Amino acid sequence: MKPQLFIKISLSLLVFLLMFLPFIPLILSSLSFGWQWPAIIPDSISFRAWDYVLFGSSGTWQAVGVSLLIALIVTIINILLAVPAANALVRNSFRGKWLMEAIIFAPIIIPPFVAVMGIHLTFLKLGLTETIVGVVLAHLSPTLPYMVRAIMISYQTLSVDWEDQARMLGAGPVSRFTLVVLPHLLPGIVAGASLSILISLSQYLITFIIGSGQVVTLSILLFPFISGGDPAIASAYSLLFAGMAIMTLFGLDVLLKKYYQQKKAVTNKG
Amino acid sequence: MSDLRIINVEKQYKQPQQKDNPAFSLHPINLTIHEGEFFSLLGPSGCGKTSLLKLVAGLLQADNGEIWIGDQNLTQVPSEARNFAMVFQQSLLFPHMTVEDNVAFGLKMQKVDKKQRLSKARDMLEHVGLQSFGSRFPDELSGGQQQRVALARALVANPRVLLMDEPFSALDPGLREEMRDLLSRIQLEFHVTVLFVTHDREEAFSLSDRIAVMSRGEFLQVGTAKELYERPLTTKVASFLGLKNIIEGNVESGYFRSTDGSFEFIVDATTKNGLSCLIVRPEAMQLVTEDSPTLISGIQIQGIVEQMKFNHGFYSVKISAGESHLTCSLTSQQAATLCVGQTIALQIEKKELWVVND
């Protein structure tokens, strides 16, 4: 066997193990009933936890729906905000630009707890707590920086000459954006959207404080079981959570590939 | 007639664009380019030629002045509605579209229906010799092919003016010549007005009907290639066109006398008195041999050969005459009789002596 091939195989194996090993105890734990210390594998298998999570009156599916709905709305708003923001930050130089950037990127550095207390007070006055709208608004601050960052990088590689060229060929502002700028930004938008969805799905603290327990996402359901309730149910929820996140990213990937294929098919036909 | 007229167009940049560039301004410029004319802006980088091109395109907003085409004032018309086309230094083909769709882009913007615009695009691709490349993507083409597609894309919608910003400077020298021939042919075929920006004087000379030499945001001289080369108005123009034989001197009572005294001859009565420069083209100097005819009017100079360089097809010989160093072009046969350090005699016809006042 060639040494290169050997290294390749062993590295892939290592990555595979590192990624999937943690899932094994999680799966075992979700299927166990009172799994205690010296036993290496649980001595009795039970589908109690899965039964509770998937079919019980736990409201799991509603929570999954709410989580995805919030993540989706947050991401759409993020795209609408981040594209013009990235455009302005990359293309123009104006006074106080660093301050603008600092404000947009601050949520990455400042702990969310600090900001969310102030947001909570304001939202109480505005009557936005306990609503999905309030949670969506609160989710914007930790997700927007990643979206802006990703689209800014796309903009940095798009020289103004491209738009000038389209302009000289007779393209107005709308055509320039949809036919020239957007296709170039798309990979950045997808990268930002993936991050935005993942971060929104995994928010616990912000959702809990602003939603006050009335807006129930999967993280809200998951948390009490992790912090000492029932390890079997916590494991089942964790697996479900991971599955939901992976499926969402996978779906995004499929959509993107389909878009490119369609593009190619159209041009091939023409 | 739809001549392109640039009237008093002016642009000032308050802040320097780059750190090492000082604040730059384009002085008021007046120019008329005739319909179907090939006009070049020639100048070193940073002289404002690209800025002027972008002002004509409308991609930059002028501080003052107007752009007219025929009897239509275009100053306030946005770039996309001017029906001009532009080819940049990079081909800027849209990477997510096929070559055909790229060429048809301008027609799509004019809402020409799909069948018609694709047939026109294919037609245009044939003109630039790329008929079988229509369904490929731009990244599958070489640099020269990409630039040809860019040219086809610019011409497909029958632009009133074609603006070109150093379109061939990123190509290999051989390819550049090929592209020049193609452009000349296509320009005659479509009878399109071209405004061409370049820093390459050979390119400008071989393509243009008229050339404007620019420096620091000003036109130094506008004329045909022959006029510029044989009758440059200033030493600046001469040195930019590669004329290195510039001899400082003085015009007084009908005579030109060089500072070191090695040149002295009668000038036209119209030449102004005062500090002047004599400009001699390298090929205007003839080697004096035993059987060469003596000139009725002209001057003869003595010089010592300092250096000889073979330069495609002829020798470029450096000689020192008095305090000045001159370069002359001699044929290989003439050069074969010379060696470094030898004293030779050269003669220049009177009409080849060109005196300018700076």
Chai-1 contact restraints between the chains, C-beta under 6 A:
chainA,res_idxA,chainB,res_idxB,connection_type,confidence,min_distance_angstrom,max_distance_angstrom,comment,restraint_id
A,D161,B,F88,contact,1.0,0.0,6.0,A-B,restraint_1
A,D161,B,L92,contact,1.0,0.0,6.0,A-B,restraint_2
A,W162,B,L92,contact,1.0,0.0,6.0,A-B,restraint_3
A,D164,B,L59,contact,1.0,0.0,6.0,A-B,restraint_4
A,Q165,B,L92,contact,1.0,0.0,6.0,A-B,restraint_5
A,R167,B,S79,contact,1.0,0.0,6.0,A-B,restraint_6
A,R167,B,E80,contact,1.0,0.0,6.0,A-B,restraint_7
A,M168,B,A85,contact,1.0,0.0,6.0,A-B,restraint_8
A,M168,B,M86,contact,1.0,0.0,6.0,A-B,restraint_9
A,L169,B,F105,contact,1.0,0.0,6.0,A-B,restraint_10
A,L169,B,G106,contact,1.0,0.0,6.0,A-B,restraint_11
A,L169,B,M109,contact,1.0,0.0,6.0,A-B,restraint_12
A,G170,B,E80,contact,1.0,0.0,6.0,A-B,restraint_13
A,G170,B,G106,contact,1.0,0.0,6.0,A-B,restraint_14
A,G170,B,M109,contact,1.0,0.0,6.0,A-B,restraint_15
A,A171,B,E80,contact,1.0,0.0,6.0,A-B,restraint_16
A,A171,B,M109,contact,1.0,0.0,6.0,A-B,restraint_17
A,G172,B,E80,contact,1.0,0.0,6.0,A-B,restraint_18
A,P183,B,H96,contact,1.0,0.0,6.0,A-B,restraint_19
A,T267,B,T98,contact,1.0,0.0,6.0,A-B,restraint_20
